[in-house]
Amino acid sequence: MNPAAVIYAAREMKEVIPMKNRKAVVLYGSLTGNTEMVGKAMAEVLEEYGFETRCEKITPGNYPSSNRL
């Protein structure tokens, strides 16, 4: 999926639930870089909606522990 399409689709959402201290972790695995672009695009949109975000790439030897999330 085109990262620009992800951003466009997310921006078309009409209703956002107001909450304080919203946090999100975007986990992705990518061999070619396409999924990385989509993950980063999702994090960008979440930040626009007030989320504190982190992107984490998942590889076979690099699973984030729950205390890092």
Secondary structure, DSSP 4 states (H G I P E B T S, - for coil): --HHHHHHHHHT-------SS-EEEEEE--SSSHHHHHHHHHHHHHHHTT-EEEEEE--TT-PPPTTT-
